Amino acid sequence: MHKYDSSVVGLGGGPATIRQYLQAGLVDHIHLAVSPVLLGSGESLLAGINLLELGYKISEHVSSPAALHVVLTKQTSSNAASTSKETKP
């Protein structure tokens, strides 16, 4: 039997689904990997969302020639006092 971490949940769906979860405040952390590749037109993941107003802050970021990794964390009373962590390659 596998032991699973119940605090980690993956969201299935497209950008509209993820936006709904973010706007409802149901996401504590989100890890975004942004790659400088032109894929054509598509739906913007964060269109129409003010992450600052929703309480999200950048808690970690790492850049490389291949991608930029950004972790957004929803601020709560327990983690609001903590400082953001910047990681360099």
Secondary structure as the mmCIF struct_conf table of DSSP 4:
data_model
#
loop_
_struct_conf.conf_type_id
_struct_conf.id
_struct_conf.beg_label_comp_id
_struct_conf.beg_label_asym_id
_struct_conf.beg_label_seq_id
_struct_conf.end_label_comp_id
_struct_conf.end_label_asym_id
_struct_conf.end_label_seq_id
TURN_TY1_P TURN_TY1_P1 SER A 6 SER A 7
HELX_LH_PP_P HELX_LH_PP_P1 GLY A 10 GLY A 12
BEND BEND1 GLY A 13 GLY A 13
HELX_RH_AL_P HELX_RH_AL_P1 PRO A 15 GLN A 23
TURN_TY1_P TURN_TY1_P2 ALA A 24 GLY A 25
BEND BEND2 ASP A 28 ASP A 28
STRN STRN1 HIS A 29 VAL A 34
BEND BEND3 SER A 41 SER A 41
TURN_TY1_P TURN_TY1_P3 LEU A 45 GLY A 48
TURN_TY1_P TURN_TY1_P4 LEU A 51 GLY A 55
STRN STRN2 TYR A 56 SER A 63
BEND BEND4 PRO A 65 ALA A 66
STRN STRN3 LEU A 68 LYS A 74
TURN_TY1_P TURN_TY1_P5 SER A 77 ALA A 81
BEND BEND5 SER A 82 SER A 82
HELX_LH_PP_P HELX_LH_PP_P2 THR A 83 SER A 84
#
